[in-house]
């Protein structure tokens, strides 16, 4: 069945995205050499490259198509995209590089976007919940630019959500006590989205609205998608696990970020 999907052109690599990310890494290396004394084997450059690599893996590789075939795989992809990748990339930006770029007009505009982290956090949680309502997903899946634009907006908001914890500017990072309260609040705010999946599992009797919408959008036969995955997928258990996985990966993202932050930054 893998080969059938491959021949249908669904399991492909996103070459334009790869070129864009390679250009981004080239710019990062240039700025790293220009503004810092760091080498590529130091912690922050490694973290930045790791974040970019994960981004391409979950968005631009054939795995991005496979993860749309079940709730749990979909939520693993979304959780990595929003709870793992943004903090890793932000941790990979040296303070000296950021402060040197902060005086440019573009960076001044970007920094202004993250001045209200609580508003960004609530906005992300609401939009993330709305995206996973079946009728909204049905509308977005009708046009690639709508769906991609919505996901891009969530990705940008995710950076703003993590900004108070891992901002390259020490003056914009919360102190350790406030950081823990902010992290706890973020978990509570994301709880409704997790509960949506769990409640939907009991209300819909195990039907997977994502499957019918996304497989139609990708032109993959629904029968093929079922045979592609083990029987456990696309059941009530799969939907319940999606909510549990999202909470778990968010918690893992927080723990990972704090530990890596202790190694990269000096928290107040």
Kinemage of the C-alpha trace (Angstrom):
@kinemage 1
@onewidth
@group {chain A} dominant
@subgroup {mainchain}
@vectorlist {calphas} color= white
{ca unk a 1} P 0.000 0.000 0.000
{ca unk a 2} L 2.942 2.340 0.604
{ca unk a 3} L 3.945 1.944 -3.030
{ca unk a 4} L 0.385 2.585 -4.164
{ca unk a 5} L 0.364 5.920 -2.339
{ca unk a 6} L 3.816 6.701 -3.630
{ca unk a 7} L 2.699 6.144 -7.206
{ca unk a 8} L -0.313 8.371 -6.606
{ca unk a 9} L 2.138 11.166 -5.808
{ca unk a 10} L 1.114 11.696 -2.196
{ca unk a 11} L 4.317 10.583 -0.425
{ca unk a 12} L 6.681 13.199 -1.792
{ca unk a 13} L 9.336 15.571 -0.467
{ca unk a 14} L 8.533 19.291 -0.369
{ca unk a 15} L 11.498 20.578 -2.351
{ca unk a 16} L 10.504 24.308 -2.297
{ca unk a 17} L 10.274 24.165 1.498
{ca unk a 18} L 13.649 22.415 1.630
{ca unk a 19} L 15.233 25.176 -0.471
{ca unk a 20} L 13.682 27.855 1.741
{ca unk a 21} L 14.926 26.198 4.926
{ca unk a 22} L 18.409 25.737 3.462
{ca unk a 23} L 18.471 29.465 2.645
{ca unk a 24} L 17.370 30.209 6.206
{ca unk a 25} L 20.184 28.069 7.585
{ca unk a 26} L 22.633 29.841 5.262
{ca unk a 27} L 21.487 33.221 6.604
{ca unk a 28} L 21.791 31.921 10.168
{ca unk a 29} L 25.362 30.714 9.565
{ca unk a 30} L 26.303 34.072 8.020
{ca unk a 31} L 24.850 36.002 10.985
{ca unk a 32} L 26.466 33.605 13.447
{ca unk a 33} L 29.882 34.273 11.940
{ca unk a 34} L 29.179 37.996 11.568
{ca unk a 35} L 27.957 38.767 15.092
{ca unk a 36} L 29.295 36.007 17.363
{ca unk a 37} L 32.375 33.934 18.019
{ca unk a 38} L 30.412 30.678 18.123
{ca unk a 39} L 31.222 27.605 16.091
{ca unk a 40} L 28.690 25.299 14.484
{ca unk a 41} L 29.368 22.587 17.064
{ca unk a 42} L 28.305 24.810 19.985
{ca unk a 43} L 24.958 24.209 21.717
{ca unk a 44} L 22.885 27.000 20.173
{ca unk a 45} L 23.785 26.418 16.506
{ca unk a 46} L 23.115 22.692 16.992
{ca unk a 47} L 19.711 23.456 18.520
{ca unk a 48} L 18.791 25.809 15.671
{ca unk a 49} L 19.747 23.257 13.013
{ca unk a 50} L 17.888 20.543 14.917
{ca unk a 51} L 14.755 22.680 14.989
{ca unk a 52} L 14.951 23.384 11.258
{ca unk a 53} L 15.547 19.690 10.553
{ca unk a 54} L 12.519 18.662 12.621
{ca unk a 55} L 10.417 21.283 10.859
{ca unk a 56} L 11.204 19.810 7.460
{ca unk a 57} L 10.676 16.271 8.735
{ca unk a 58} L 7.147 16.890 10.050
{ca unk a 59} L 6.020 19.302 7.310
{ca unk a 60} L 8.051 18.649 4.180
{ca unk a 61} L 8.719 14.901 4.228
{ca unk a 62} L 6.403 12.005 3.239
{ca unk a 63} L 5.627 11.603 6.940
{ca unk a 64} L 3.421 14.707 6.699
{ca unk a 65} L 0.940 12.760 4.533
{ca unk a 66} L 0.985 9.619 6.659
{ca unk a 67} L 0.308 11.557 9.883
{ca unk a 68} L -3.014 12.781 8.471
{ca unk a 69} L -4.453 9.243 8.423
{ca unk a 70} L -5.262 9.029 12.143
{ca unk a 71} L -6.020 11.268 15.076
{ca unk a 72} L -3.044 10.230 17.176
{ca unk a 73} L -0.486 10.552 14.370
{ca unk a 74} L -1.974 13.911 13.422
{ca unk a 75} L -1.666 15.200 16.982
{ca unk a 76} L 1.915 13.976 17.281
{ca unk a 77} L 2.731 16.003 14.169
{ca unk a 78} L 0.893 19.100 15.418
{ca unk a 79} L 2.411 18.842 18.897
{ca unk a 80} L 5.958 18.589 17.543
{ca unk a 81} L 5.255 21.492 15.206
{ca unk a 82} L 3.940 23.817 17.926
{ca unk a 83} L 5.356 22.542 21.230
{ca unk a 84} L 8.813 21.234 20.304
{ca unk a 85} L 10.140 23.041 17.233
{ca unk a 86} L 9.534 26.728 18.212
{ca unk a 87} L 11.352 26.592 21.576
{ca unk a 88} L 14.269 24.657 20.048
{ca unk a 89} L 14.665 27.244 17.282
{ca unk a 90} L 14.405 30.155 19.725
{ca unk a 91} L 16.937 28.525 22.037
{ca unk a 92} L 19.266 28.340 19.047
{ca unk a 93} L 19.361 32.117 18.537
{ca unk a 94} L 22.354 33.644 20.390
{ca unk a 95} L 21.644 36.731 22.466
{ca unk a 96} L 24.433 38.671 20.802
{ca unk a 97} L 23.062 37.933 17.334
{ca unk a 98} L 19.532 38.903 18.327
{ca unk a 99} L 20.568 42.145 20.001
{ca unk a 100} L 22.682 43.097 16.965
{ca unk a 101} L 19.688 42.586 14.685
{ca unk a 102} L 17.196 44.222 17.041
{ca unk a 103} L 18.110 47.698 15.804
{ca unk a 104} L 17.002 46.876 12.256
{ca unk a 105} L 13.477 48.051 11.244
{ca unk a 106} L 12.324 44.491 10.461
{ca unk a 107} L 13.346 43.076 13.838
{ca unk a 108} L 11.748 46.004 15.658
{ca unk a 109} L 8.442 45.156 13.974
{ca unk a 110} L 8.827 41.453 14.741
{ca unk a 111} L 9.629 42.093 18.406
{ca unk a 112} L 6.493 44.219 18.759
{ca unk a 113} L 4.385 41.195 17.801
{ca unk a 114} L 5.423 39.423 21.005
{ca unk a 115} L 4.779 42.198 23.532
{ca unk a 116} L 1.564 40.592 24.832
{ca unk a 117} L 2.369 36.913 25.453
{ca unk a 118} L -0.878 36.203 27.324
{ca unk a 119} L -2.950 37.470 24.401
{ca unk a 120} L -0.876 35.364 22.006
{ca unk a 121} L -1.274 32.309 24.251
{ca unk a 122} L -5.059 32.650 24.369
{ca unk a 123} L -5.223 33.390 20.631
{ca unk a 124} L -3.215 30.266 19.837
{ca unk a 125} L -5.370 28.057 22.070
{ca unk a 126} L -8.621 29.371 20.559
{ca unk a 127} L -7.453 29.091 16.952
{ca unk a 128} L -5.971 25.645 17.611
{ca unk a 129} L -9.308 24.473 19.010
{ca unk a 130} L -11.273 26.008 16.127
{ca unk a 131} L -9.014 24.374 13.546
{ca unk a 132} L -9.920 20.910 14.814
{ca unk a 133} L -13.677 21.421 14.635
{ca unk a 134} L -14.785 19.145 11.749
{ca unk a 135} L -16.817 21.788 9.895
{ca unk a 136} L -13.913 24.280 10.040
{ca unk a 137} L -11.490 21.650 8.772
{ca unk a 138} L -13.958 20.865 5.992
{ca unk a 139} L -13.944 24.509 4.887
{ca unk a 140} L -10.179 24.934 5.129
{ca unk a 141} L -9.484 21.720 3.226
{ca unk a 142} L -11.279 23.098 0.177
{ca unk a 143} L -8.324 25.384 -0.615
{ca unk a 144} L -4.652 24.792 0.047
{ca unk a 145} L -3.876 28.462 0.636
{ca unk a 146} L -6.546 28.694 3.359
{ca unk a 147} L -5.325 25.644 5.224
{ca unk a 148} L -1.640 26.468 4.818
{ca unk a 149} L -2.264 30.086 5.817
{ca unk a 150} L -4.125 29.003 8.958
{ca unk a 151} L -1.368 26.572 9.948
{ca unk a 152} L 1.289 29.218 9.270
{ca unk a 153} L -0.570 31.643 11.545
{ca unk a 154} L -0.634 29.009 14.293
{ca unk a 155} L 3.087 28.408 13.798
{ca unk a 156} L 3.861 32.124 14.168
{ca unk a 157} L 1.659 32.351 17.257
{ca unk a 158} L 3.466 29.323 18.693
{ca unk a 159} L 6.723 31.307 18.626
{ca unk a 160} L 4.979 34.123 20.471
{ca unk a 161} L 3.602 31.630 22.976
{ca unk a 162} L 7.110 30.354 23.769
{ca unk a 163} L 8.743 33.800 23.640
{ca unk a 164} L 8.450 34.634 27.387
{ca unk a 165} L 10.288 31.403 28.239
{ca unk a 166} L 13.057 31.250 25.636
{ca unk a 167} L 13.383 34.745 24.210
{ca unk a 168} L 16.960 35.514 23.060
{ca unk a 169} L 16.617 38.831 24.887
{ca unk a 170} L 17.071 38.274 28.655
{ca unk a 171} L 14.984 41.384 29.401
{ca unk a 172} L 11.986 39.777 27.668
{ca unk a 173} L 12.230 36.441 29.464
{ca unk a 174} L 10.156 35.857 32.572
{ca unk a 175} L 11.902 35.079 35.821
{ca unk a 176} L 11.822 31.476 36.963
{ca unk a 177} L 8.809 31.864 39.281
{ca unk a 178} L 6.663 33.686 36.708
{ca unk a 179} L 7.818 31.241 34.045
{ca unk a 180} L 6.410 28.272 35.975
{ca unk a 181} L 3.062 30.024 36.407
{ca unk a 182} L 2.996 30.863 32.705
{ca unk a 183} L 3.758 27.224 31.814
{ca unk a 184} L 0.969 25.975 34.117
{ca unk a 185} L -1.482 28.441 32.570
{ca unk a 186} L -0.578 27.302 29.072
{ca unk a 187} L -1.429 23.718 29.986
{ca unk a 188} L -4.853 24.748 31.314
{ca unk a 189} L -5.643 26.861 28.274
{ca unk a 190} L -4.811 24.024 25.883
{ca unk a 191} L -6.975 21.571 27.852
{ca unk a 192} L -10.225 22.278 25.893
{ca unk a 193} L -8.629 21.181 22.621
{ca unk a 194} L -7.529 17.901 24.232
{ca unk a 195} L -10.984 17.338 25.730
{ca unk a 196} L -12.548 17.931 22.306
{ca unk a 197} L -10.843 14.829 20.920
{ca unk a 198} L -11.722 12.710 23.933
{ca unk a 199} L -15.393 13.775 23.982
{ca unk a 200} L -15.671 13.390 20.208
{ca unk a 201} L -14.503 9.786 20.528
{ca unk a 202} L -17.500 8.931 22.728
{ca unk a 203} L -20.026 11.054 20.824
{ca unk a 204} L -19.099 9.983 17.297
{ca unk a 205} L -18.766 6.306 18.053
{ca unk a 206} L -15.222 6.091 16.784
{ca unk a 207} L -15.765 7.779 13.397
{ca unk a 208} L -12.853 9.908 12.260
{ca unk a 209} L -13.992 13.183 10.633
{ca unk a 210} L -10.368 14.103 9.939
{ca unk a 211} L -9.918 10.953 7.916
{ca unk a 212} L -12.782 11.613 5.493
{ca unk a 213} L -11.870 15.290 5.083
{ca unk a 214} L -8.133 14.921 4.656
{ca unk a 215} L -8.129 11.785 2.561
{ca unk a 216} L -10.567 13.472 0.198
{ca unk a 217} L -8.325 16.550 0.149
{ca unk a 218} L -5.251 14.422 -0.633
{ca unk a 219} L -7.152 12.229 -3.123
{ca unk a 220} L -6.225 9.098 -1.169
{ca unk a 221} L -8.869 6.335 -1.182
{ca unk a 222} L -10.287 5.998 2.320
{ca unk a 223} L -10.100 2.206 2.147
{ca unk a 224} L -6.378 2.509 1.416
{ca unk a 225} L -5.823 4.684 4.447
{ca unk a 226} L -7.455 2.140 6.708
{ca unk a 227} L -5.364 -0.724 5.364
{ca unk a 228} L -2.224 1.398 5.605
{ca unk a 229} L -2.429 1.545 9.410
{ca unk a 230} L -2.989 -1.152 12.077
{ca unk a 231} L -6.606 -1.777 13.211
{ca unk a 232} L -6.050 0.158 16.448
{ca unk a 233} L -5.950 3.431 14.484
{ca unk a 234} L -9.144 5.326 13.587
{ca unk a 235} L -11.006 3.973 16.620
{ca unk a 236} L -12.203 5.487 19.879
{ca unk a 237} L -8.896 4.571 21.487
{ca unk a 238} L -7.026 6.414 18.738
{ca unk a 239} L -9.069 9.577 19.270
{ca unk a 240} L -8.716 9.441 23.041
{ca unk a 241} L -4.983 8.883 22.725
{ca unk a 242} L -4.713 11.960 20.494
{ca unk a 243} L -5.849 14.190 23.350
{ca unk a 244} L -3.590 12.441 25.843
{ca unk a 245} L -0.623 12.645 23.465
{ca unk a 246} L -1.122 16.363 22.946
{ca unk a 247} L -1.080 17.043 26.677
{ca unk a 248} L 1.899 14.749 27.139
{ca unk a 249} L 3.959 16.282 24.344
{ca unk a 250} L 3.162 19.780 25.600
{ca unk a 251} L 4.443 18.754 29.042
{ca unk a 252} L 7.524 17.146 27.464
{ca unk a 253} L 8.092 20.351 25.483
{ca unk a 254} L 8.007 22.406 28.689
{ca unk a 255} L 10.385 20.094 30.564
{ca unk a 256} L 12.761 19.934 27.593
{ca unk a 257} L 12.689 23.708 27.203
{ca unk a 258} L 13.457 24.378 30.865
{ca unk a 259} L 16.341 21.910 30.898
{ca unk a 260} L 17.840 23.193 27.660
{ca unk a 261} L 17.272 26.755 28.817
{ca unk a 262} L 19.298 26.067 31.962
{ca unk a 263} L 22.196 25.056 29.729
{ca unk a 264} L 21.872 27.948 27.250
{ca unk a 265} L 20.574 30.859 29.326
{ca unk a 266} L 21.052 32.107 32.859
{ca unk a 267} L 17.540 32.354 34.213
{ca unk a 268} L 16.781 34.978 36.787
